Every structure is written in C-alpha cells, then in structure tokens.
C-alpha cells in the first residue's frame, strides 16, 4: 500500500470544514487577494505580517486543517527562500531579507489553505471558468495525478526492497540496486499510466476531471469574499 501520508493534502481537501463547501472561485479569489496584499507590503512592516498571520491562522483553524502538519510542509520552501534572504542580508539589506522570509511563509500557508480546502477537480473547474487555457489545465491535472502514481509505485518498490533486507546490504550494492530500480520504476509507471488513461477514456473522459457538485455562487461565498478582502486590506492600509 502507498504511504497515505503522501496524500494528506488531497484527503484534507475533501473534508467538511467551514470553508470546504464554498465555491472554489471565491476561495481562489480570496487566496489571490491575500497573496497580492502580502507581496505588496513593504519590508519591515512586522505588525502587518503579524496581522496577516492571525488572519491565516484563523482561516486554517476554522477549516479544521492541522497547523503542525501544514507547518511541516511549509518547510520545503525555506531552503530556496533562505538562499535569496541570505543574499539580501549579506548585501546589507537586512529588512528585505527578513521580509522575504515572512512573505514566503505567509504565502505558502495561504496556498496550503486553498489546497487543503479545495479538491483539485473543483479548483481546475474554477480556473476553467476564468478562461485559463485548456491545455495548461490538462497538463496540470495529469501531472498532479501521475505524480501520485509515481510516488505509489516508488513506495511499493522501496518496501519490497526493505523486506528483502535491502537496508542491511552494502552501500555500493544498494546504490546499484537503486539505479536499476529507476528504470523499472519508469517502465512500470508508464505502463500503469497507459492503463489508467484507457480506463478514463472508457468512462467518458473528455479532457477534464468531472466535478460532482456544480459550482454555485451563493450568499455564503459573497460573505467569505468580503471577509477575505476587508481584514487584509485594513491591515495593509493601517501601515
């Protein structure tokens, strides 16, 4: 079995939190607004960044999303951010270096909130309604799905190798086995991907993943948009 921890974000997006049932277009608009406000805040405005953090923390808690697990995922972006922050720090612009780290962490939490409350098919449908190029959406959905396929195959092969005492093998042998396993992994994943694609076509796939619940913009979505726009704007204007 694949490690279910790899699919935690996808599983969370199908929960029943406060924001899960909202129209994905309103959530996408709210997230983009938050990202725009964060990115345009000048460095050194630590009080504003603290206000954004409070808003995002409230949204995450109201959605029932696990803050600690999302914080672990947010660490993946820190090495890239720290490289650019270190460059600004060494150049003498310490305020910009600290601001870059603050903006990156807040932005990734905003995106994780969106992905944790919105299934990918619904999010892609919202983008389709916004006239995003169809080819871009098609590539996105296949890359997303087949990354899970590749991850699952790799996990099963690693588990099989460990059951055969792979961890106790000499390091050189383990390296050769891992190199050979890459070719096997590609062949098995490619073959299974073809089978999945044929099964999708047999079930009526026509270029986009089906959305089980039709999109409807309701009063709750308008209220959410007001909530997602006004507090960040108030924090931004209070500088």
C-alpha positions as YAML, in Angstrom:
chain: A
units: angstrom
residues:
- id: 1
  name: UNK
  ca: [0.00, 0.00, 0.00]
- id: 2
  name: UNK
  ca: [1.20, 3.53, -0.66]
- id: 3
  name: UNK
  ca: [2.00, 5.67, 2.30]
- id: 4
  name: UNK
  ca: [-1.20, 7.57, 3.00]
- id: 5
  name: UNK
  ca: [0.77, 10.45, 4.49]
- id: 6
  name: UNK
  ca: [1.79, 11.37, 0.95]
- id: 7
  name: UNK
  ca: [-1.87, 12.05, 0.12]
- id: 8
  name: UNK
  ca: [-2.71, 14.06, 3.27]
- id: 9
  name: UNK
  ca: [-3.36, 17.34, 1.47]
- id: 10
  name: UNK
  ca: [-5.66, 15.70, -1.08]
- id: 11
  name: UNK
  ca: [-7.53, 13.95, 1.73]
- id: 12
  name: UNK
  ca: [-7.88, 17.17, 3.71]
- id: 13
  name: UNK
  ca: [-9.39, 18.96, 0.73]
- id: 14
  name: UNK
  ca: [-12.36, 16.58, 0.84]
- id: 15
  name: UNK
  ca: [-13.19, 17.31, 4.47]
- id: 16
  name: UNK
  ca: [-16.18, 19.07, 5.95]
- id: 17
  name: UNK
  ca: [-14.69, 22.22, 7.45]
- id: 18
  name: UNK
  ca: [-16.22, 25.68, 7.42]
- id: 19
  name: UNK
  ca: [-14.76, 26.66, 4.03]
- id: 20
  name: UNK
  ca: [-14.81, 23.32, 2.21]
- id: 21
  name: UNK
  ca: [-18.32, 23.75, 0.78]
- id: 22
  name: UNK
  ca: [-17.70, 27.24, -0.61]
- id: 23
  name: UNK
  ca: [-17.49, 27.94, -4.32]
- id: 24
  name: UNK
  ca: [-13.85, 27.35, -5.39]
- id: 25
  name: UNK
  ca: [-13.93, 30.59, -7.40]
- id: 26
  name: UNK
  ca: [-14.48, 32.62, -4.24]
- id: 27
  name: UNK
  ca: [-11.71, 30.75, -2.40]
- id: 28
  name: UNK
  ca: [-9.32, 31.20, -5.29]
- id: 29
  name: UNK
  ca: [-10.10, 34.91, -5.48]
- id: 30
  name: UNK
  ca: [-9.62, 35.27, -1.73]
- id: 31
  name: UNK
  ca: [-6.29, 33.47, -1.83]
- id: 32
  name: UNK
  ca: [-5.01, 35.56, -4.75]
- id: 33
  name: UNK
  ca: [-6.05, 38.72, -2.94]
- id: 34
  name: UNK
  ca: [-4.18, 37.65, 0.18]
- id: 35
  name: UNK
  ca: [-1.08, 36.86, -1.88]
- id: 36
  name: UNK
  ca: [-1.27, 40.26, -3.58]
- id: 37
  name: UNK
  ca: [-1.61, 42.08, -0.26]
- id: 38
  name: UNK
  ca: [1.29, 40.14, 1.29]
- id: 39
  name: UNK
  ca: [3.58, 40.68, -1.68]
- id: 40
  name: UNK
  ca: [2.95, 44.45, -1.81]
- id: 41
  name: UNK
  ca: [3.57, 45.01, 1.91]
- id: 42
  name: UNK
  ca: [6.90, 46.80, 2.35]
- id: 43
  name: UNK
  ca: [9.71, 45.05, 4.25]
- id: 44
  name: UNK
  ca: [9.93, 45.86, 7.91]
- id: 45
  name: UNK
  ca: [6.15, 46.03, 8.45]
- id: 46
  name: UNK
  ca: [6.26, 43.29, 11.07]
- id: 47
  name: UNK
  ca: [2.95, 44.33, 12.65]
- id: 48
  name: UNK
  ca: [1.21, 43.92, 9.28]
- id: 49
  name: UNK
  ca: [2.76, 40.50, 8.77]
- id: 50
  name: UNK
  ca: [1.61, 39.52, 12.25]
- id: 51
  name: UNK
  ca: [-1.91, 40.61, 11.30]
- id: 52
  name: UNK
  ca: [-1.82, 38.51, 8.13]
- id: 53
  name: UNK
  ca: [-0.58, 35.56, 10.17]
- id: 54
  name: UNK
  ca: [-3.51, 35.94, 12.58]
- id: 55
  name: UNK
  ca: [-5.98, 36.00, 9.68]
- id: 56
  name: UNK
  ca: [-4.47, 32.92, 8.08]
- id: 57
  name: UNK
  ca: [-4.31, 31.07, 11.40]
- id: 58
  name: UNK
  ca: [-7.99, 31.79, 11.96]
- id: 59
  name: UNK
  ca: [-8.86, 30.52, 8.48]
- id: 60
  name: UNK
  ca: [-6.82, 27.34, 8.97]
- id: 61
  name: UNK
  ca: [-8.35, 26.61, 12.37]
- id: 62
  name: UNK
  ca: [-11.89, 27.32, 11.12]
- id: 63
  name: UNK
  ca: [-11.26, 24.91, 8.24]
- id: 64
  name: UNK
  ca: [-10.21, 22.13, 10.60]
- id: 65
  name: UNK
  ca: [-6.76, 21.87, 8.99]
- id: 66
  name: UNK
  ca: [-3.83, 20.61, 11.11]
- id: 67
  name: UNK
  ca: [-1.49, 23.53, 11.64]
- id: 68
  name: UNK
  ca: [1.52, 21.42, 12.63]
- id: 69
  name: UNK
  ca: [1.32, 19.16, 9.58]
- id: 70
  name: UNK
  ca: [0.94, 22.16, 7.29]
- id: 71
  name: UNK
  ca: [3.89, 23.81, 9.02]
- id: 72
  name: UNK
  ca: [5.98, 20.74, 8.21]
- id: 73
  name: UNK
  ca: [5.02, 21.05, 4.56]
- id: 74
  name: UNK
  ca: [5.84, 24.75, 4.53]
- id: 75
  name: UNK
  ca: [9.43, 23.93, 5.50]
- id: 76
  name: UNK
  ca: [10.02, 22.62, 1.97]
- id: 77
  name: UNK
  ca: [10.17, 26.17, 0.60]
- id: 78
  name: UNK
  ca: [12.51, 27.57, 3.25]
- id: 79
  name: UNK
  ca: [15.81, 26.40, 1.67]
- id: 80
  name: UNK
  ca: [15.01, 28.34, -1.52]
- id: 81
  name: UNK
  ca: [13.83, 31.39, 0.43]
- id: 82
  name: UNK
  ca: [16.84, 31.39, 2.73]
- id: 83
  name: UNK
  ca: [19.24, 31.48, -0.23]
- id: 84
  name: UNK
  ca: [17.77, 34.75, -1.52]
- id: 85
  name: UNK
  ca: [17.34, 36.10, 2.01]
- id: 86
  name: UNK
  ca: [21.00, 35.40, 2.72]
- id: 87
  name: UNK
  ca: [21.96, 37.33, -0.39]
- id: 88
  name: UNK
  ca: [19.97, 40.37, 0.75]
- id: 89
  name: UNK
  ca: [21.40, 40.04, 4.27]
- id: 90
  name: UNK
  ca: [24.98, 39.93, 3.01]
- id: 91
  name: UNK
  ca: [24.25, 42.92, 0.78]
- id: 92
  name: UNK
  ca: [23.34, 44.90, 3.89]
- id: 93
  name: UNK
  ca: [19.56, 44.97, 3.35]
- id: 94
  name: UNK
  ca: [18.50, 43.10, 6.48]
- id: 95
  name: UNK
  ca: [14.93, 44.39, 6.44]
- id: 96
  name: UNK
  ca: [14.40, 42.96, 2.95]
- id: 97
  name: UNK
  ca: [15.94, 39.64, 3.98]
- id: 98
  name: UNK
  ca: [13.62, 39.24, 6.96]
- id: 99
  name: UNK
  ca: [10.64, 40.45, 4.92]
- id: 100
  name: UNK
  ca: [11.37, 37.89, 2.23]
- id: 101
  name: UNK
  ca: [11.20, 35.06, 4.76]
- id: 102
  name: UNK
  ca: [8.00, 36.46, 6.29]
- id: 103
  name: UNK
  ca: [6.30, 36.86, 2.92]
- id: 104
  name: UNK
  ca: [7.32, 33.38, 1.77]
- id: 105
  name: UNK
  ca: [5.99, 31.65, 4.89]
- id: 106
  name: UNK
  ca: [2.69, 33.55, 4.83]
- id: 107
  name: UNK
  ca: [2.24, 32.94, 1.11]
- id: 108
  name: UNK
  ca: [2.81, 29.20, 1.39]
- id: 109
  name: UNK
  ca: [0.30, 29.00, 4.23]
- id: 110
  name: UNK
  ca: [-2.27, 30.81, 2.08]
- id: 111
  name: UNK
  ca: [-1.71, 28.35, -0.77]
- id: 112
  name: UNK
  ca: [-1.82, 25.37, 1.59]
- id: 113
  name: UNK
  ca: [-5.13, 26.66, 2.96]
- id: 114
  name: UNK
  ca: [-6.54, 26.83, -0.57]
- id: 115
  name: UNK
  ca: [-5.30, 23.35, -1.50]
- id: 116
  name: UNK
  ca: [-6.41, 21.93, 1.85]
- id: 117
  name: UNK
  ca: [-10.00, 23.13, 1.40]
- id: 118
  name: UNK
  ca: [-10.46, 22.72, -2.36]
- id: 119
  name: UNK
  ca: [-10.18, 19.41, -4.28]
- id: 120
  name: UNK
  ca: [-8.11, 19.68, -7.44]
- id: 121
  name: UNK
  ca: [-11.02, 18.99, -9.86]
- id: 122
  name: UNK
  ca: [-13.02, 21.84, -8.30]
- id: 123
  name: UNK
  ca: [-10.02, 24.18, -8.40]
- id: 124
  name: UNK
  ca: [-9.35, 23.36, -12.06]
- id: 125
  name: UNK
  ca: [-13.02, 23.89, -12.85]
- id: 126
  name: UNK
  ca: [-12.80, 27.35, -11.26]
- id: 127
  name: UNK
  ca: [-9.77, 28.14, -13.40]
- id: 128
  name: UNK
  ca: [-11.61, 26.88, -16.49]
- id: 129
  name: UNK
  ca: [-14.48, 29.24, -15.71]
- id: 130
  name: UNK
  ca: [-11.89, 32.03, -15.55]
- id: 131
  name: UNK
  ca: [-10.84, 31.17, -19.11]
- id: 132
  name: UNK
  ca: [-7.44, 29.76, -18.21]
- id: 133
  name: UNK
  ca: [-6.00, 27.96, -21.29]
- id: 134
  name: UNK
  ca: [-7.38, 24.42, -21.52]
- id: 135
  name: UNK
  ca: [-4.00, 22.90, -22.40]
- id: 136
  name: UNK
  ca: [-2.45, 24.30, -19.22]
- id: 137
  name: UNK
  ca: [-5.24, 22.82, -17.10]
- id: 138
  name: UNK
  ca: [-4.95, 19.48, -18.88]
- id: 139
  name: UNK
  ca: [-1.20, 19.26, -18.24]
- id: 140
  name: UNK
  ca: [-1.69, 20.30, -14.61]
- id: 141
  name: UNK
  ca: [-4.27, 17.66, -13.81]
- id: 142
  name: UNK
  ca: [-2.28, 14.85, -15.43]
- id: 143
  name: UNK
  ca: [0.98, 15.86, -13.77]
- id: 144
  name: UNK
  ca: [-0.80, 16.04, -10.41]
- id: 145
  name: UNK
  ca: [-2.43, 12.63, -10.76]
- id: 146
  name: UNK
  ca: [0.57, 10.85, -12.22]
- id: 147
  name: UNK
  ca: [2.87, 12.19, -9.52]
- id: 148
  name: UNK
  ca: [0.72, 10.22, -7.08]
- id: 149
  name: UNK
  ca: [1.04, 7.20, -9.34]
- id: 150
  name: UNK
  ca: [4.83, 7.52, -9.49]
- id: 151
  name: UNK
  ca: [5.03, 8.04, -5.73]
- id: 152
  name: UNK
  ca: [2.91, 4.97, -5.06]
- id: 153
  name: UNK
  ca: [4.99, 2.76, -7.32]
- id: 154
  name: UNK
  ca: [8.23, 4.01, -5.78]
- id: 155
  name: UNK
  ca: [6.91, 3.36, -2.27]
- id: 156
  name: UNK
  ca: [5.90, -0.22, -3.12]
- id: 157
  name: UNK
  ca: [9.29, -0.96, -4.69]
- id: 158
  name: UNK
  ca: [11.14, 0.51, -1.68]
- id: 159
  name: UNK
  ca: [9.01, -1.52, 0.70]
- id: 160
  name: UNK
  ca: [9.71, -4.70, -1.28]
- id: 161
  name: UNK
  ca: [13.45, -3.97, -1.20]
- id: 162
  name: UNK
  ca: [13.37, -3.41, 2.56]
- id: 163
  name: UNK
  ca: [11.51, -6.70, 3.06]
- id: 164
  name: UNK
  ca: [14.42, -8.37, 1.26]
- id: 165
  name: UNK
  ca: [16.88, -6.87, 3.77]
- id: 166
  name: UNK
  ca: [17.78, -4.02, 1.44]
- id: 167
  name: UNK
  ca: [18.81, -1.77, 4.32]
- id: 168
  name: UNK
  ca: [21.41, -4.26, 5.55]
- id: 169
  name: UNK
  ca: [23.07, -4.56, 2.14]
- id: 170
  name: UNK
  ca: [26.43, -2.88, 1.46]
- id: 171
  name: UNK
  ca: [26.17, 0.75, 0.41]
- id: 172
  name: UNK
  ca: [27.64, 0.12, -3.03]
- id: 173
  name: UNK
  ca: [25.16, -2.67, -3.73]
- id: 174
  name: UNK
  ca: [22.27, -0.51, -2.55]
- id: 175
  name: UNK
  ca: [23.35, 2.24, -4.95]
- id: 176
  name: UNK
  ca: [23.44, -0.15, -7.92]
- id: 177
  name: UNK
  ca: [20.06, -1.59, -6.96]
- id: 178
  name: UNK
  ca: [18.56, 1.90, -6.67]
- id: 179
  name: UNK
  ca: [19.96, 2.90, -10.07]
- id: 180
  name: UNK
  ca: [18.49, -0.22, -11.68]
- id: 181
  name: UNK
  ca: [15.18, 0.34, -9.90]
- id: 182
  name: UNK
  ca: [14.78, 3.74, -11.58]
- id: 183
  name: UNK
  ca: [14.41, 2.09, -14.98]
- id: 184
  name: UNK
  ca: [11.98, -0.46, -13.61]
- id: 185
  name: UNK
  ca: [10.02, 2.30, -11.88]
- id: 186
  name: UNK
  ca: [9.69, 4.27, -15.11]
- id: 187
  name: UNK
  ca: [8.57, 1.22, -17.12]
- id: 188
  name: UNK
  ca: [6.01, 0.11, -14.52]
- id: 189
  name: UNK
  ca: [4.65, 3.61, -14.01]
- id: 190
  name: UNK
  ca: [4.40, 4.25, -17.75]
- id: 191
  name: UNK
  ca: [2.54, 1.00, -18.33]
- id: 192
  name: UNK
  ca: [0.15, 1.64, -15.47]
- id: 193
  name: UNK
  ca: [-0.43, 5.23, -16.59]
- id: 194
  name: UNK
  ca: [-1.45, 3.97, -20.02]
- id: 195
  name: UNK
  ca: [-3.92, 1.56, -18.43]
- id: 196
  name: UNK
  ca: [-5.36, 4.33, -16.29]
- id: 197
  name: UNK
  ca: [-5.72, 6.61, -19.31]
- id: 198
  name: UNK
  ca: [-7.55, 3.94, -21.28]
- id: 199
  name: UNK
  ca: [-9.86, 3.34, -18.31]
- id: 200
  name: UNK
  ca: [-10.57, 7.07, -18.12]
- id: 201
  name: UNK
  ca: [-11.44, 7.21, -21.82]
- id: 202
  name: UNK
  ca: [-13.71, 4.18, -21.43]
- id: 203
  name: UNK
  ca: [-15.56, 6.04, -18.66]
- id: 204
  name: UNK
  ca: [-16.19, 9.11, -20.79]
- id: 205
  name: UNK
  ca: [-13.19, 11.29, -20.03]
- id: 206
  name: UNK
  ca: [-13.31, 14.35, -22.30]
- id: 207
  name: UNK
  ca: [-10.34, 16.46, -21.30]
- id: 208
  name: UNK
  ca: [-11.19, 17.50, -17.73]
- id: 209
  name: UNK
  ca: [-11.87, 15.80, -14.43]
- id: 210
  name: UNK
  ca: [-15.57, 15.64, -13.53]
- id: 211
  name: UNK
  ca: [-16.90, 17.93, -10.81]
- id: 212
  name: UNK
  ca: [-19.51, 16.06, -8.78]
- id: 213
  name: UNK
  ca: [-21.00, 19.21, -7.23]
- id: 214
  name: UNK
  ca: [-21.86, 22.03, -9.70]
- id: 215
  name: UNK
  ca: [-20.41, 25.43, -8.97]
- id: 216
  name: UNK
  ca: [-22.87, 27.88, -7.46]
- id: 217
  name: UNK
  ca: [-22.02, 31.32, -6.11]
- id: 218
  name: UNK
  ca: [-24.18, 31.85, -3.02]
- id: 219
  name: UNK
  ca: [-24.59, 34.37, -0.23]
- id: 220
  name: UNK
  ca: [-22.02, 32.48, 1.86]
- id: 221
  name: UNK
  ca: [-19.48, 32.93, -0.93]
- id: 222
  name: UNK
  ca: [-20.11, 36.67, -1.06]
- id: 223
  name: UNK
  ca: [-19.72, 36.86, 2.72]
- id: 224
  name: UNK
  ca: [-16.45, 34.92, 2.50]
- id: 225
  name: UNK
  ca: [-15.13, 37.26, -0.20]
- id: 226
  name: UNK
  ca: [-15.90, 40.25, 1.99]
- id: 227
  name: UNK
  ca: [-14.17, 38.57, 4.93]
- id: 228
  name: UNK
  ca: [-11.12, 37.63, 2.85]
- id: 229
  name: UNK
  ca: [-10.76, 41.12, 1.34]
- id: 230
  name: UNK
  ca: [-11.61, 43.62, 4.07]
- id: 231
  name: UNK
  ca: [-9.42, 42.48, 7.04]
- id: 232
  name: UNK
  ca: [-6.18, 42.16, 4.99]
- id: 233
  name: UNK
  ca: [-6.96, 45.47, 3.31]
- id: 234
  name: UNK
  ca: [-7.49, 47.12, 6.70]
- id: 235
  name: UNK
  ca: [-4.16, 45.75, 7.95]
- id: 236
  name: UNK
  ca: [-2.43, 46.94, 4.77]
- id: 237
  name: UNK
  ca: [-3.89, 50.45, 4.94]
- id: 238
  name: UNK
  ca: [-3.03, 50.74, 8.64]
- id: 239
  name: UNK
  ca: [0.70, 50.94, 7.82]
...
